[in-house]
Amino acid sequence: MKEHTSRREFVAASAVTALTATLARAEGETRASTAVGGVSRVALGAAARRKLRITNLECALLGNSPVVRITTSEGIRGYGQAEETKPYLKPYVLFYKDLLVGEDPTDVERVMLKIRRLGSFKPWGSAVSAIEMALWDVAGKAAGLPVYKLLGGKIRDRVRVYNGGVRFPMSGQAPDDYAKAMIKMKAAKERFTIIKQGVGFHSPMPSEVPDFFYGEAVRSRLSIFAPGGQQAEAAGPKFPRHPNRGPLTERGFKHIVACVEAMKRVLGDEVGLALDCGPGFTVPDAIRLAKALEPLNVMWLEDLLTGDYTPYVMADLYREVTQSTSTPIHTGEQIYLRQNFRELIEQHAVRIIGPDPADIGGIAELKWVAEYADLHGILMAPHGIFDGLIGLAAHVQVAATLPQNFIAFEYPVARPEWWYEIIDGLPNPIVNDGLIEVWDRPGLGVEFNAEAARRHLLEEDKGFFD
């Protein structure tokens, strides 16, 4: 009996020794291979076992993008980013500082309950949204896990994006000009499988096509469109407010249809075509356009009635349009919080919703809305053209977890170009065949190259990366 006991003890001791050695090797490999910002994944995970506290909330401008940084008692930093169209947001971010300092950043929902009610429709939910992304970045780093793991885990290894921002100069607003633009976008290195193009009131048509609508065309002083429809990126932080609205003339109506037909001849059935249309359409014109485009099988018509900076939804009007056509109707980029999507979803007012994580209240809020939409048979194609590279990382993390109603999210293009030099962790190339590989680094999985980024800070923000 004693001999058997000794033999069992020997086997058990050997197993423990082997297991200990294996774990030690694994821990060593993990420390060596998964460092984030100079801190290993093991060290980050250990931080989760201690009580983290937020010690500071900061905001700096990089280019025109407000960047949010949350610092903690354990030295873990998290970043979020607001749209580059909102350089004025810095004081709105700092408005929330006293509500965050002292809180546990890994209790994301508890912190959000303190600040969520103080935001509103685009652009006034953007500060809350950027803070939420930074909280998830901290939480992921503290746990040593990518954010998608904290959101329930991924159901896809690659996420699809659609092209809303890779653009080429257009010389005019004729159908041939739109066709030429599609030829270039179809040949883009990203090999997008879906392209979104602005038409109607979400384009220069109202001011550049004669007698386009029954109204006085206003050329927005703040516009990304130079004369001829060319995107005026070099002109600085100028973005559209889409001020025009009214009934289309027959000429205007036919012009939109002709431009869409020209684009579809180029794209065929190889690349999907989505159309950003407004806001600005009347309900009768929206119905006529949607029905006229049914034979062309466009992916969706976006923001026909409301959208962008419209601080309301009008779900009943969208429902009237949706019930009149087989062309999918899409809206939602300006909407803040799940409560304001409820009527759109429960009334089946649209076929596709497109919340922007930088406006809805963050990535967890977007996921909640996606799940609720899926229960009602409504698809998801999130907005995101101006969300920047930290926003891109947030999109990737949440899109990996979304239910199977997910189509694609709008690919954020970095402006200015030097943004690509100050962010580490993105794949190269970022997009292959219209898809982005989901990465597994802790948090959002990207980090600033602080030395490179400091050169682009304003004088008042020089200590941001210290």
C-alpha positions in Angstrom: 0.0 0.0 0.0 2.8 2.4 0.9 4.5 1.5 -2.4 1.4 2.4 -4.4 1.0 5.6 -2.5 4.6 6.6 -3.2 4.1 5.8 -6.8 1.0 8.0 -7.0 2.7 10.8 -5.2 5.6 10.6 -7.6 3.3 10.7 -10.7 1.4 13.7 -9.2 4.5 15.5 -8.3 5.9 15.0 -11.9 2.6 16.3 -13.4 2.7 19.4 -11.2 6.3 20.1 -12.1 5.6 19.7 -15.8 2.5 21.9 -15.6 4.4 24.6 -13.7 7.2 24.5 -16.3 4.6 24.8 -19.1 2.8 27.7 -17.5 6.1 29.5 -16.8 7.1 29.1 -20.5 3.7 30.3 -21.6 3.9 33.3 -19.3 7.4 34.1 -20.5 6.2 33.9 -24.1 3.2 36.0 -23.3 5.3 38.7 -21.7 7.7 38.7 -24.7 5.1 38.7 -27.4 2.1 40.7 -26.3 3.5 43.9 -24.9 1.2 46.9 -25.3 2.6 50.3 -24.8 5.6 48.8 -22.9 3.4 46.8 -20.6 3.0 43.1 -21.0 -0.4 41.4 -21.3 0.3 39.5 -18.1 1.0 42.8 -16.3 -2.1 44.4 -17.8 -4.2 41.4 -16.7 -2.8 41.7 -13.2 -4.0 45.3 -13.1 -7.5 44.0 -13.4 -7.1 42.3 -10.0 -6.3 45.6 -8.4 -8.7 48.5 -8.0 -8.2 50.9 -10.9 -9.2 54.5 -10.6 -9.5 57.2 -13.2 -7.0 60.0 -12.3 -7.5 62.3 -15.3 -9.5 63.0 -18.4 -7.8 65.0 -21.2 -8.5 66.1 -24.7 -6.2 67.4 -27.4 -6.6 68.2 -31.1 -4.6 66.2 -33.6 -5.3 67.8 -37.0 -9.0 68.5 -36.6 -9.7 65.4 -34.5 -10.4 65.7 -30.8 -8.6 62.9 -29.1 -9.6 61.8 -25.6 -7.2 60.3 -23.1 -8.2 58.6 -19.8 -5.3 58.0 -17.4 -5.5 55.7 -14.4 -3.9 55.0 -11.0 -2.1 51.9 -12.5 -0.6 53.9 -15.4 -2.9 52.4 -18.0 -4.1 54.9 -20.6 -7.1 54.6 -22.9 -7.8 56.6 -26.0 -11.0 57.6 -27.9 -11.5 59.9 -30.9 -14.3 62.2 -32.0 -15.0 62.9 -35.7 -12.6 65.2 -37.5 -15.5 67.4 -38.3 -15.8 68.5 -34.7 -12.6 70.3 -33.6 -14.8 72.4 -31.3 -15.5 69.5 -28.9 -12.6 69.9 -26.5 -14.5 71.9 -23.8 -17.5 69.5 -24.1 -15.2 66.5 -23.3 -13.7 68.2 -20.3 -17.2 69.1 -19.1 -17.4 65.4 -17.9 -14.0 65.3 -16.1 -15.3 65.7 -12.5 -17.8 62.9 -13.1 -15.1 60.5 -14.1 -12.1 61.1 -11.8 -12.1 58.6 -9.0 -14.3 56.1 -10.8 -13.2 52.5 -11.8 -12.8 52.7 -15.6 -13.4 48.9 -15.9 -17.0 49.5 -14.7 -17.8 51.0 -18.0 -21.6 50.9 -17.7 -21.5 52.5 -14.2 -19.4 55.4 -15.5 -21.6 55.8 -18.5 -24.7 56.0 -16.4 -23.2 59.2 -14.9 -22.6 61.0 -18.2 -24.9 59.4 -20.9 -27.9 61.5 -20.0 -26.0 64.7 -20.6 -25.4 64.2 -24.3 -27.8 64.6 -27.3 -28.1 64.1 -31.0 -25.1 64.7 -33.3 -22.8 66.5 -32.6 -23.6 66.7 -28.9 -23.3 63.0 -28.1 -19.8 62.9 -29.6 -17.9 63.7 -26.4 -19.7 61.0 -24.5 -19.1 58.5 -27.3 -15.3 59.2 -27.4 -15.1 58.9 -23.6 -16.9 55.5 -23.9 -14.3 54.2 -26.4 -11.5 55.3 -24.1 -13.1 53.5 -21.2 -13.3 50.2 -23.2 -9.6 50.7 -24.3 -8.6 50.9 -20.6 -10.8 48.0 -19.6 -9.4 45.8 -22.3 -5.8 46.7 -21.4 -6.5 46.1 -17.7 -7.9 42.6 -18.5 -5.2 41.9 -21.1 -7.9 41.2 -23.6 -9.1 42.8 -26.9 -12.3 44.8 -26.4 -14.3 42.3 -28.6 -13.8 39.7 -25.8 -15.4 42.1 -23.3 -18.4 42.7 -25.6 -19.2 38.9 -25.8 -16.6 37.6 -28.2 -16.3 37.7 -32.0 -18.5 35.8 -34.4 -16.3 36.8 -37.4 -12.6 37.0 -38.0 -12.8 39.6 -40.7 -15.2 42.6 -40.9 -16.5 44.1 -44.1 -16.2 47.8 -44.8 -17.8 50.0 -47.4 -16.3 52.9 -49.2 -17.6 56.2 -48.2 -14.4 58.2 -48.0 -11.9 57.1 -50.6 -12.7 59.7 -53.2 -11.3 61.1 -56.4 -11.8 64.6 -57.9 -15.0 65.0 -60.0 -15.1 67.7 -62.7 -18.8 68.1 -62.6 -22.2 66.6 -61.8 -23.1 64.9 -65.1 -23.8 61.2 -65.3 -20.5 60.7 -67.0 -18.7 62.4 -64.1 -20.3 59.9 -61.7 -19.4 57.0 -63.9 -15.7 58.1 -64.1 -15.6 58.3 -60.3 -16.9 54.8 -60.0 -14.3 53.5 -62.4 -11.6 54.9 -60.1 -13.2 53.7 -56.9 -13.8 50.2 -58.3 -10.1 50.0 -59.1 -9.0 51.3 -55.6 -6.4 49.1 -53.9 -8.8 48.3 -51.1 -11.0 46.4 -53.6 -14.2 47.5 -51.8 -17.2 45.3 -52.4 -19.7 48.2 -51.5 -19.3 51.8 -52.6 -21.5 54.7 -51.2 -21.9 57.8 -53.3 -23.7 61.1 -52.4 -26.5 62.2 -54.8 -29.4 64.5 -54.6 -29.4 66.8 -51.5 -26.2 65.0 -50.2 -24.2 66.3 -53.1 -23.5 69.6 -55.1 -26.5 68.8 -57.4 -28.9 71.4 -55.8 -26.6 74.3 -56.5 -24.9 73.0 -59.7 -27.6 71.3 -61.7 -29.9 74.0 -63.1 -33.6 73.9 -61.9 -32.8 70.9 -59.8 -35.6 71.5 -57.2 -38.4 74.0 -56.4 -36.5 76.1 -54.0 -33.6 78.5 -53.7 -30.4 76.6 -53.7 -28.0 77.5 -50.9 -24.4 76.7 -51.3 -23.1 75.8 -47.8 -20.3 78.0 -46.7 -18.8 74.9 -44.9 -18.6 72.3 -47.6 -16.2 69.4 -48.5 -17.3 70.0 -52.1 -15.4 72.5 -54.2 -17.0 73.9 -57.4 -17.6 71.0 -59.7 -18.1 68.5 -56.9 -14.5 68.1 -56.2 -13.6 67.2 -52.6 -11.7 70.2 -51.2 -9.6 68.4 -48.6 -6.7 70.9 -49.0 -9.0 73.8 -48.0 -9.0 72.8 -44.3 -11.8 71.7 -41.9 -14.8 72.5 -44.1 -17.7 70.1 -43.9 -21.2 70.1 -45.3 -24.3 71.2 -43.4 -26.7 70.1 -46.3 -29.0 73.1 -46.0 -31.2 72.5 -49.0 -34.6 70.9 -48.9 -37.6 70.9 -51.2 -39.6 69.2 -54.0 -37.6 68.0 -57.0 -38.3 69.2 -60.5 -38.8 66.6 -63.2 -35.4 67.6 -64.5 -33.8 67.1 -61.1 -35.5 63.7 -60.6 -34.4 62.4 -64.0 -30.9 63.7 -63.4 -30.5 61.7 -60.2 -31.8 58.5 -61.9 -29.5 59.0 -64.9 -26.4 59.4 -62.6 -27.3 56.2 -60.7 -27.8 54.3 -63.9 -24.4 55.5 -65.1 -22.8 54.3 -61.9 -24.5 50.9 -62.0 -23.3 50.4 -65.6 -19.7 50.6 -64.3 -20.2 48.6 -61.1 -22.6 45.9 -62.5 -23.3 43.2 -60.0 -19.6 43.0 -58.9 -19.7 45.9 -56.5 -22.8 47.0 -54.5 -23.9 50.7 -54.8 -25.3 52.5 -51.8 -26.6 56.1 -52.2 -26.4 58.9 -49.6 -29.3 61.1 -50.5 -30.1 63.8 -48.0 -31.5 65.0 -45.8 -33.8 67.1 -47.9 -36.2 65.0 -49.8 -40.0 65.3 -49.4 -41.9 62.0 -48.8 -43.5 61.9 -52.3 -40.1 62.4 -54.0 -38.5 59.8 -51.7 -41.1 57.3 -52.7 -40.8 58.1 -56.4 -37.0 57.8 -56.4 -37.0 54.6 -54.4 -39.5 53.0 -56.8 -37.7 54.2 -59.9 -34.4 52.7 -58.6 -35.9 49.3 -57.8 -34.7 47.6 -61.1 -31.1 48.7 -60.3 -30.9 46.8 -57.0 -29.0 49.5 -55.1 -27.9 48.5 -51.6 -29.8 51.3 -49.9 -31.0 54.9 -50.0 -29.6 56.8 -46.9 -31.0 59.7 -45.0 -33.6 60.7 -47.5 -35.7 62.7 -45.0 -33.6 63.3 -41.9 -30.0 62.6 -41.0 -26.6 64.2 -40.5 -27.3 67.1 -38.1 -31.1 66.7 -37.9 -32.0 66.5 -34.2 -35.0 64.3 -34.7 -36.0 61.1 -36.5 -39.5 61.2 -38.0 -40.0 57.4 -38.0 -43.6 57.6 -39.2 -42.5 59.3 -42.4 -39.7 56.8 -43.0 -42.2 54.0 -42.5 -44.4 55.4 -45.2 -41.5 55.4 -47.7 -40.3 51.9 -46.6 -43.7 50.4 -47.1 -43.9 51.8 -50.6 -40.8 50.2 -52.1 -38.6 47.2 -52.2 -35.5 49.4 -52.3 -33.9 49.3 -48.8 -34.2 52.6 -46.8 -31.4 53.5 -44.4 -30.9 56.1 -41.7 -29.5 56.7 -38.2 -26.1 58.3 -38.3 -27.1 61.4 -36.2 -29.1 59.5 -33.6 -28.0 59.4 -30.0 -28.8 56.5 -27.7 -30.9 53.3 -28.0 -34.1 55.1 -26.9 -34.1 57.2 -30.0 -33.9 54.1 -32.3 -36.8 52.4 -30.7 -39.6 53.8 -33.0 -37.5 53.2 -36.1 -37.0 49.6 -35.1 -40.3 48.7 -33.6 -42.3 50.3 -36.4 -40.1 48.7 -39.1 -39.7 52.2 -40.4 -36.5 51.4 -42.3 -34.8 48.2 -43.6 -31.3 49.3 -42.5 -30.0 51.4 -39.6 -26.6 53.1 -39.6 -25.6 54.4 -36.2 -22.2 55.9 -35.8 -20.2 54.7 -32.7 -18.8 58.3 -32.5 -22.3 59.7 -32.1 -24.7 57.1 -30.7 -23.0 57.0 -27.3 -20.2 54.5 -28.1 -19.6 50.9 -29.1 -21.6 49.1 -26.5 -24.6 51.3 -27.3 -24.2 50.5 -31.0 -24.1 46.8 -30.2 -27.2 47.0 -28.1 -29.1 48.7 -31.0 -27.7 46.1 -33.4 -29.1 43.2 -31.3 -32.5 44.9 -30.9 -32.6 45.6 -34.7 -31.8 42.0 -35.4 -34.8 40.8 -33.4 -37.0 42.9 -35.7 -35.4 41.8 -39.0 -33.6 45.1 -39.6 -30.0 45.2 -41.0 -27.0 47.1 -39.8 -24.5 49.3 -41.8 -22.9 51.7 -39.3 -21.7 55.1 -40.4 -18.1 56.2 -39.7 -16.5 58.2 -42.5 -14.9 60.8 -40.2 -14.2 58.6 -37.2 -10.4 58.5 -37.7 -8.0 55.7 -36.9 -8.9 55.2 -33.3 -12.5 55.2 -34.4 -11.6 52.6 -37.0 -10.1 50.4 -34.3 -13.3 50.8 -32.3 -15.4 49.9 -35.3 -13.4 46.7 -35.9 -13.7 45.6 -32.3 -17.5 46.0 -32.1 -18.2 44.8 -35.7 -16.5 41.5 -34.9 -19.2 40.9 -32.3 -22.4 42.1 -34.1 -25.1 39.7 -35.0 -25.6 38.4 -38.5 -27.7 41.4 -39.6 -24.4 43.3 -40.0 -23.6 44.3 -43.6 -20.5 46.5 -43.3 -19.3 49.7 -41.7 -18.2 52.8 -43.4 -14.4 52.9 -43.7 -12.9 55.9 -41.9 -10.1 57.5 -43.9 -7.5 59.4 -41.9 -7.1 63.1 -42.5 -4.5 64.5 -42.6 -2.4 61.7 -44.1 0.2 61.9 -41.3 -2.3 60.2 -39.0 -1.1 56.9 -40.5 2.4 57.7 -39.2 1.4 58.3 -35.6 -0.8 55.2 -34.9 0.8 51.8 -34.4 -1.0 48.5 -34.5 -3.0 48.7 -37.7 -2.5 46.0 -40.4 -0.7 47.0 -43.6 -2.6 47.2 -45.8 -5.6 47.9 -43.6 -8.2 46.6 -46.1 -8.0 43.6 -48.3 -10.8 42.7 -50.7 -13.1 45.0 -48.7 -12.3 43.2 -45.4 -10.3 44.0 -42.3 -8.7 41.2 -40.3 -9.7 41.5 -36.6 -6.7 41.8 -34.4 -6.2 40.4 -30.9 -4.1 43.0 -29.0 -5.5 44.2 -25.6 -7.9 47.2 -25.6 -8.7 48.7 -28.9 -5.4 47.3 -30.1 -3.8 50.5 -31.4 -1.4 52.9 -29.7 0.0 56.3 -30.4 3.6 56.7 -31.5 4.0 59.5 -29.0 7.2 60.9 -30.4 5.7 61.2 -33.9 2.4 62.5 -32.6 3.9 65.3 -30.4 5.0 67.1 -33.5 1.4 67.7 -34.5 0.0 68.9 -31.2 -1.1 72.5 -30.6 1.0 74.5 -28.2 -1.7 74.3 -25.6 -1.6 70.5 -25.8 2.1 69.9 -25.8 2.0 67.9 -22.6 -0.7 65.5 -23.8 1.6 62.5 -24.2 3.7 63.1 -21.1 
